[in-house]
Amino acid sequence: MKKTQLIVHTKNYMDMLAQGIDPISKKKIETDSVVLQPRMQKCFAFVAEVFDELIKNNGFIALDPEDANRYEVVEKKSSFSLSEEQIHRISVSSKPITPNAFLNHINRVVDGKRMEKLSSKSMNAWLLSQGFITESKEPTTINRTIRRPSNRSSEIGIQEQESVDPKTGELKKQMVFTLQAQAYLLAHLDDIAACQQRSD
């Protein structure tokens, strides 16, 4: 017998005992039985109520009524990993796009409720480990990390372009991925994902 069936069975027994009925014979229990004591019948009724709540809530019960809506069960997300079919669904851009825009294209095919999304930290760590980008600290009010294409970046199509900051009007350089770079990174997505798993 499954555990759920046992709980239902036990709940029915508790209901009958709370009503002064012998759950085996289905007859009224003798008046001098300890089972008919008011405190005992309250206990049976309470246990039946608890089992009823367990059945309705798939095995979960709030120990304090005030806590009933305070907690929720959060399933652990699986590590980032895409199938070949999912990789083929990722949009690529014929025009050079920023690393963040490329990550957004990748993460659109990820079910964020069940799986971790690919992080920019992981992609940057992998690009750095392969020698395709460089990192340096910029001495500003906040120690900001600047990433730039390395001497090898042209091998896979990573470029640097100038763009105007819409807020300040300042001319800035930004790293972009050409179509060639996007295709290369998608072909090495498993390696990048492995880099993310090591950092978790």
C-alpha positions as protocol buffer text, in pm:
chain_id: "A"
residue {
  index: 1
  type: MET
  ca { x: 0 y: 0 z: 0 }
}
residue {
  index: 2
  type: LYS
  ca { x: 133 y: 344 z: -95 }
}
residue {
  index: 3
  type: LYS
  ca { x: 203 y: 600 z: 179 }
}
residue {
  index: 4
  type: THR
  ca { x: -80 y: 826 z: 56 }
}
residue {
  index: 5
  type: GLN
  ca { x: -327 y: 537 z: 79 }
}
residue {
  index: 6
  type: LEU
  ca { x: -201 y: 457 z: 431 }
}
residue {
  index: 7
  type: ILE
  ca { x: -253 y: 820 z: 535 }
}
residue {
  index: 8
  type: VAL
  ca { x: -610 y: 818 z: 393 }
}
residue {
  index: 9
  type: HIS
  ca { x: -678 y: 485 z: 567 }
}
residue {
  index: 10
  type: THR
  ca { x: -541 y: 614 z: 900 }
}
residue {
  index: 11
  type: LYS
  ca { x: -736 y: 940 z: 868 }
}
residue {
  index: 12
  type: ASN
  ca { x: -1059 y: 740 z: 826 }
}
residue {
  index: 13
  type: TYR
  ca { x: -975 y: 542 z: 1142 }
}
residue {
  index: 14
  type: MET
  ca { x: -912 y: 865 z: 1335 }
}
residue {
  index: 15
  type: ASP
  ca { x: -1242 y: 1013 z: 1212 }
}
residue {
  index: 16
  type: MET
  ca { x: -1432 y: 706 z: 1334 }
}
residue {
  index: 17
  type: LEU
  ca { x: -1255 y: 701 z: 1671 }
}
residue {
  index: 18
  type: ALA
  ca { x: -1332 y: 1072 z: 1716 }
}
residue {
  index: 19
  type: GLN
  ca { x: -1702 y: 985 z: 1663 }
}
residue {
  index: 20
  type: GLY
  ca { x: -1688 y: 697 z: 1911 }
}
residue {
  index: 21
  type: ILE
  ca { x: -1701 y: 424 z: 1645 }
}
residue {
  index: 22
  type: ASP
  ca { x: -1476 y: 117 z: 1643 }
}
residue {
  index: 23
  type: PRO
  ca { x: -1299 y: 138 z: 1302 }
}
residue {
  index: 24
  type: ILE
  ca { x: -1263 y: -242 z: 1286 }
}
residue {
  index: 25
  type: SER
  ca { x: -1616 y: -358 z: 1376 }
}
residue {
  index: 26
  type: LYS
  ca { x: -1785 y: -31 z: 1273 }
}
residue {
  index: 27
  type: LYS
  ca { x: -1991 y: -49 z: 1596 }
}
residue {
  index: 28
  type: LYS
  ca { x: -2038 y: 210 z: 1870 }
}
residue {
  index: 29
  type: ILE
  ca { x: -1762 y: 188 z: 2131 }
}
residue {
  index: 30
  type: GLU
  ca { x: -1866 y: 90 z: 2487 }
}
residue {
  index: 31
  type: THR
  ca { x: -1941 y: 394 z: 2704 }
}
residue {
  index: 32
  type: ASP
  ca { x: -1680 y: 300 z: 2964 }
}
residue {
  index: 33
  type: SER
  ca { x: -1395 y: 290 z: 2707 }
}
residue {
  index: 34
  type: VAL
  ca { x: -1107 y: 537 z: 2748 }
}
residue {
  index: 35
  type: VAL
  ca { x: -1148 y: 613 z: 2378 }
}
residue {
  index: 36
  type: LEU
  ca { x: -1468 y: 803 z: 2456 }
}
residue {
  index: 37
  type: GLN
  ca { x: -1297 y: 1043 z: 2695 }
}
residue {
  index: 38
  type: PRO
  ca { x: -1343 y: 1400 z: 2556 }
}
residue {
  index: 39
  type: ARG
  ca { x: -967 y: 1465 z: 2552 }
}
residue {
  index: 40
  type: MET
  ca { x: -905 y: 1143 z: 2358 }
}
residue {
  index: 41
  type: GLN
  ca { x: -1175 y: 1227 z: 2104 }
}
residue {
  index: 42
  type: LYS
  ca { x: -1021 y: 1574 z: 2056 }
}
residue {
  index: 43
  type: CYS
  ca { x: -684 y: 1407 z: 1990 }
}
residue {
  index: 44
  type: PHE
  ca { x: -836 y: 1172 z: 1731 }
}
residue {
  index: 45
  type: ALA
  ca { x: -1014 y: 1465 z: 1561 }
}
residue {
  index: 46
  type: PHE
  ca { x: -690 y: 1667 z: 1556 }
}
residue {
  index: 47
  type: VAL
  ca { x: -487 y: 1380 z: 1405 }
}
residue {
  index: 48
  type: ALA
  ca { x: -759 y: 1329 z: 1139 }
}
residue {
  index: 49
  type: GLU
  ca { x: -739 y: 1702 z: 1057 }
}
residue {
  index: 50
  type: VAL
  ca { x: -358 y: 1687 z: 1024 }
}
residue {
  index: 51
  type: PHE
  ca { x: -379 y: 1386 z: 791 }
}
residue {
  index: 52
  type: ASP
  ca { x: -645 y: 1565 z: 587 }
}
residue {
  index: 53
  type: GLU
  ca { x: -411 y: 1864 z: 543 }
}
residue {
  index: 54
  type: LEU
  ca { x: -124 y: 1632 z: 445 }
}
residue {
  index: 55
  type: ILE
  ca { x: -340 y: 1476 z: 174 }
}
residue {
  index: 56
  type: LYS
  ca { x: -458 y: 1813 z: 38 }
}
residue {
  index: 57
  type: ASN
  ca { x: -105 y: 1966 z: 35 }
}
residue {
  index: 58
  type: ASN
  ca { x: 85 y: 1670 z: -113 }
}
residue {
  index: 59
  type: GLY
  ca { x: 263 y: 1580 z: 210 }
}
residue {
  index: 60
  type: PHE
  ca { x: 334 y: 1933 z: 341 }
}
residue {
  index: 61
  type: ILE
  ca { x: 186 y: 2089 z: 651 }
}
residue {
  index: 62
  type: ALA
  ca { x: 236 y: 2422 z: 829 }
}
residue {
  index: 63
  type: LEU
  ca { x: 308 y: 2357 z: 1196 }
}
residue {
  index: 64
  type: ASP
  ca { x: 173 y: 2702 z: 1283 }
}
residue {
  index: 65
  type: PRO
  ca { x: -134 y: 2839 z: 1096 }
}
residue {
  index: 66
  type: GLU
  ca { x: 40 y: 3178 z: 1073 }
}
residue {
  index: 67
  type: ASP
  ca { x: 324 y: 3012 z: 879 }
}
residue {
  index: 68
  type: ALA
  ca { x: 97 y: 2848 z: 621 }
}
residue {
  index: 69
  type: ASN
  ca { x: 179 y: 3100 z: 346 }
}
residue {
  index: 70
  type: ARG
  ca { x: 522 y: 3204 z: 468 }
}
residue {
  index: 71
  type: TYR
  ca { x: 724 y: 2918 z: 323 }
}
residue {
  index: 72
  type: GLU
  ca { x: 746 y: 2766 z: -18 }
}
residue {
  index: 73
  type: VAL
  ca { x: 946 y: 2472 z: -139 }
}
residue {
  index: 74
  type: VAL
  ca { x: 1218 y: 2586 z: -380 }
}
residue {
  index: 75
  type: GLU
  ca { x: 1364 y: 2321 z: -604 }
}
residue {
  index: 76
  type: LYS
  ca { x: 1737 y: 2339 z: -670 }
}
residue {
  index: 77
  type: LYS
  ca { x: 1804 y: 2449 z: -1026 }
}
residue {
  index: 78
  type: SER
  ca { x: 2006 y: 2224 z: -1252 }
}
residue {
  index: 79
  type: SER
  ca { x: 2338 y: 2345 z: -1392 }
}
residue {
  index: 80
  type: PHE
  ca { x: 2338 y: 2527 z: -1725 }
}
residue {
  index: 81
  type: SER
  ca { x: 2338 y: 2281 z: -2014 }
}
residue {
  index: 82
  type: LEU
  ca { x: 2175 y: 2297 z: -2356 }
}
residue {
  index: 83
  type: SER
  ca { x: 2086 y: 2024 z: -2602 }
}
residue {
  index: 84
  type: GLU
  ca { x: 2183 y: 2045 z: -2971 }
}
residue {
  index: 85
  type: GLU
  ca { x: 1822 y: 2131 z: -3053 }
}
residue {
  index: 86
  type: GLN
  ca { x: 1822 y: 2421 z: -2803 }
}
residue {
  index: 87
  type: ILE
  ca { x: 2155 y: 2551 z: -2938 }
}
residue {
  index: 88
  type: HIS
  ca { x: 2008 y: 2556 z: -3290 }
}
residue {
  index: 89
  type: ARG
  ca { x: 1721 y: 2772 z: -3157 }
}
residue {
  index: 90
  type: ILE
  ca { x: 1959 y: 3044 z: -3033 }
}
residue {
  index: 91
  type: SER
  ca { x: 1935 y: 3359 z: -3245 }
}
residue {
  index: 92
  type: VAL
  ca { x: 2260 y: 3492 z: -3387 }
}
residue {
  index: 93
  type: SER
  ca { x: 2311 y: 3839 z: -3527 }
}
residue {
  index: 94
  type: SER
  ca { x: 2469 y: 3914 z: -3862 }
}
residue {
  index: 95
  type: LYS
  ca { x: 2579 y: 4247 z: -3712 }
}
residue {
  index: 96
  type: PRO
  ca { x: 2835 y: 4260 z: -3428 }
}
residue {
  index: 97
  type: ILE
  ca { x: 2664 y: 4258 z: -3087 }
}
residue {
  index: 98
  type: THR
  ca { x: 2782 y: 4314 z: -2730 }
}
residue {
  index: 99
  type: PRO
  ca { x: 2862 y: 4016 z: -2506 }
}
residue {
  index: 100
  type: ASN
  ca { x: 2554 y: 4093 z: -2293 }
}
residue {
  index: 101
  type: ALA
  ca { x: 2327 y: 4094 z: -2597 }
}
residue {
  index: 102
  type: PHE
  ca { x: 2474 y: 3758 z: -2703 }
}
residue {
  index: 103
  type: LEU
  ca { x: 2417 y: 3614 z: -2353 }
}
residue {
  index: 104
  type: ASN
  ca { x: 2055 y: 3729 z: -2369 }
}
residue {
  index: 105
  type: HIS
  ca { x: 2012 y: 3535 z: -2696 }
}
residue {
  index: 106
  type: ILE
  ca { x: 2147 y: 3222 z: -2524 }
}
residue {
  index: 107
  type: ASN
  ca { x: 1946 y: 3259 z: -2203 }
}
residue {
  index: 108
  type: ARG
  ca { x: 1617 y: 3307 z: -2391 }
}
residue {
  index: 109
  type: VAL
  ca { x: 1609 y: 2932 z: -2460 }
}
residue {
  index: 110
  type: VAL
  ca { x: 1675 y: 2845 z: -2091 }
}
residue {
  index: 111
  type: ASP
  ca { x: 1389 y: 2758 z: -1856 }
}
residue {
  index: 112
  type: GLY
  ca { x: 1500 y: 2991 z: -1576 }
}
residue {
  index: 113
  type: LYS
  ca { x: 1275 y: 2822 z: -1318 }
}
residue {
  index: 114
  type: ARG
  ca { x: 1449 y: 2487 z: -1357 }
}
residue {
  index: 115
  type: MET
  ca { x: 1798 y: 2572 z: -1482 }
}
residue {
  index: 116
  type: GLU
  ca { x: 2072 y: 2821 z: -1404 }
}
residue {
  index: 117
  type: LYS
  ca { x: 2128 y: 3076 z: -1680 }
}
residue {
  index: 118
  type: LEU
  ca { x: 2469 y: 3124 z: -1836 }
}
residue {
  index: 119
  type: SER
  ca { x: 2653 y: 3405 z: -1656 }
}
residue {
  index: 120
  type: SER
  ca { x: 2876 y: 3673 z: -1807 }
}
residue {
  index: 121
  type: LYS
  ca { x: 3132 y: 3585 z: -1538 }
}
residue {
  index: 122
  type: SER
  ca { x: 3162 y: 3232 z: -1678 }
}
residue {
  index: 123
  type: MET
  ca { x: 3187 y: 3345 z: -2038 }
}
residue {
  index: 124
  type: ASN
  ca { x: 3452 y: 3605 z: -1951 }
}
residue {
  index: 125
  type: ALA
  ca { x: 3647 y: 3349 z: -1747 }
}
residue {
  index: 126
  type: TRP
  ca { x: 3649 y: 3106 z: -2040 }
}
residue {
  index: 127
  type: LEU
  ca { x: 3748 y: 3376 z: -2294 }
}
residue {
  index: 128
  type: LEU
  ca { x: 4027 y: 3485 z: -2060 }
}
residue {
  index: 129
  type: SER
  ca { x: 4149 y: 3128 z: -2010 }
}
residue {
  index: 130
  type: GLN
  ca { x: 4167 y: 3082 z: -2388 }
}
residue {
  index: 131
  type: GLY
  ca { x: 4358 y: 3408 z: -2434 }
}
residue {
  index: 132
  type: PHE
  ca { x: 4087 y: 3578 z: -2642 }
}
residue {
  index: 133
  type: ILE
  ca { x: 4041 y: 3874 z: -2406 }
}
residue {
  index: 134
  type: THR
  ca { x: 4248 y: 4067 z: -2152 }
}
residue {
  index: 135
  type: GLU
  ca { x: 4150 y: 4218 z: -1818 }
}
residue {
  index: 136
  type: SER
  ca { x: 4277 y: 4530 z: -1646 }
}
residue {
  index: 137
  type: LYS
  ca { x: 4166 y: 4750 z: -1356 }
}
residue {
  index: 138
  type: GLU
  ca { x: 4062 y: 5107 z: -1428 }
}
residue {
  index: 139
  type: PRO
  ca { x: 4145 y: 5346 z: -1143 }
}
residue {
  index: 140
  type: THR
  ca { x: 3811 y: 5521 z: -1096 }
}
residue {
  index: 141
  type: THR
  ca { x: 3603 y: 5584 z: -784 }
}
residue {
  index: 142
  type: ILE
  ca { x: 3509 y: 5216 z: -811 }
}
residue {
  index: 143
  type: ASN
  ca { x: 3781 y: 4972 z: -914 }
}
residue {
  index: 144
  type: ARG
  ca { x: 3624 y: 4866 z: -1244 }
}
residue {
  index: 145
  type: THR
  ca { x: 3744 y: 4568 z: -1449 }
}
residue {
  index: 146
  type: ILE
  ca { x: 3796 y: 4649 z: -1815 }
}
residue {
  index: 147
  type: ARG
  ca { x: 3787 y: 4367 z: -2068 }
}
residue {
  index: 148
  type: ARG
  ca { x: 3934 y: 4413 z: -2413 }
}
residue {
  index: 149
  type: PRO
  ca { x: 4002 y: 4189 z: -2711 }
}
residue {
  index: 150
  type: SER
  ca { x: 4350 y: 4035 z: -2699 }
}
residue {
  index: 151
  type: ASN
  ca { x: 4596 y: 3986 z: -2986 }
}
residue {
  index: 152
  type: ARG
  ca { x: 4430 y: 3649 z: -3054 }
}
residue {
  index: 153
  type: SER
  ca { x: 4073 y: 3781 z: -3057 }
}
residue {
  index: 154
  type: SER
  ca { x: 4065 y: 3831 z: -3435 }
}
residue {
  index: 155
  type: GLU
  ca { x: 4108 y: 3453 z: -3475 }
}
residue {
  index: 156
  type: ILE
  ca { x: 3749 y: 3401 z: -3367 }
}
residue {
  index: 157
  type: GLY
  ca { x: 3597 y: 3738 z: -3462 }
}
residue {
  index: 158
  type: ILE
  ca { x: 3597 y: 3942 z: -3140 }
}
residue {
  index: 159
  type: GLN
  ca { x: 3635 y: 4313 z: -3213 }
}
residue {
  index: 160
  type: GLU
  ca { x: 3637 y: 4647 z: -3038 }
}
residue {
  index: 161
  type: GLN
  ca { x: 3410 y: 4926 z: -3160 }
}
residue {
  index: 162
  type: GLU
  ca { x: 3357 y: 5285 z: -3061 }
}
residue {
  index: 163
  type: SER
  ca { x: 3011 y: 5387 z: -2949 }
}
residue {
  index: 164
  type: VAL
  ca { x: 2849 y: 5698 z: -2803 }
}
residue {
  index: 165
  type: ASP
  ca { x: 2717 y: 5668 z: -2449 }
}
residue {
  index: 166
  type: PRO
  ca { x: 2350 y: 5785 z: -2478 }
}
residue {
  index: 167
  type: LYS
  ca { x: 2357 y: 5927 z: -2124 }
}
residue {
  index: 168
  type: THR
  ca { x: 2683 y: 6125 z: -2133 }
}
residue {
  index: 169
  type: GLY
  ca { x: 2750 y: 6164 z: -2506 }
}
residue {
  index: 170
  type: GLU
  ca { x: 3099 y: 6031 z: -2434 }
}
residue {
  index: 171
  type: LEU
  ca { x: 3278 y: 5823 z: -2696 }
}
residue {
  index: 172
  type: LYS
  ca { x: 3357 y: 5480 z: -2553 }
}
residue {
  index: 173
  type: LYS
  ca { x: 3509 y: 5157 z: -2676 }
}
residue {
  index: 174
  type: GLN
  ca { x: 3317 y: 4835 z: -2635 }
}
residue {
  index: 175
  type: MET
  ca { x: 3388 y: 4473 z: -2714 }
}
residue {
  index: 176
  type: VAL
  ca { x: 3158 y: 4309 z: -2969 }
}
residue {
  index: 177
  type: PHE
  ca { x: 3107 y: 3959 z: -3109 }
}
residue {
  index: 178
  type: THR
  ca { x: 3083 y: 3926 z: -3485 }
}
residue {
  index: 179
  type: LEU
  ca { x: 2876 y: 3648 z: -3643 }
}
residue {
  index: 180
  type: GLN
  ca { x: 3197 y: 3441 z: -3660 }
}
residue {
  index: 181
  type: ALA
  ca { x: 3258 y: 3488 z: -3284 }
}
residue {
  index: 182
  type: GLN
  ca { x: 2898 y: 3400 z: -3199 }
}
residue {
  index: 183
  type: ALA
  ca { x: 2920 y: 3076 z: -3399 }
}
residue {
  index: 184
  type: TYR
  ca { x: 3255 y: 2990 z: -3238 }
}
residue {
  index: 185
  type: LEU
  ca { x: 3121 y: 3044 z: -2886 }
}
residue {
  index: 186
  type: LEU
  ca { x: 2808 y: 2839 z: -2953 }
}
residue {
  index: 187
  type: ALA
  ca { x: 3030 y: 2555 z: -3077 }
}
residue {
  index: 188
  type: HIS
  ca { x: 3219 y: 2573 z: -2744 }
}
residue {
  index: 189
  type: LEU
  ca { x: 2916 y: 2622 z: -2519 }
}
residue {
  index: 190
  type: ASP
  ca { x: 2983 y: 2295 z: -2330 }
}
residue {
  index: 191
  type: ASP
  ca { x: 3333 y: 2418 z: -2239 }
}
residue {
  index: 192
  type: ILE
  ca { x: 3194 y: 2753 z: -2122 }
}
residue {
  index: 193
  type: ALA
  ca { x: 2922 y: 2573 z: -1919 }
}
residue {
  index: 194
  type: ALA
  ca { x: 3190 y: 2353 z: -1757 }
}
residue {
  index: 195
  type: CYS
  ca { x: 3370 y: 2671 z: -1654 }
}
residue {
  index: 196
  type: GLN
  ca { x: 3048 y: 2790 z: -1486 }
}
residue {
  index: 197
  type: GLN
  ca { x: 3003 y: 2462 z: -1297 }
}
residue {
  index: 198
  type: ARG
  ca { x: 3359 y: 2482 z: -1160 }
}
residue {
  index: 199
  type: SER
  ca { x: 3293 y: 2830 z: -1021 }
}
residue {
  index: 200
  type: ASP
  ca { x: 2962 y: 2731 z: -851 }
}
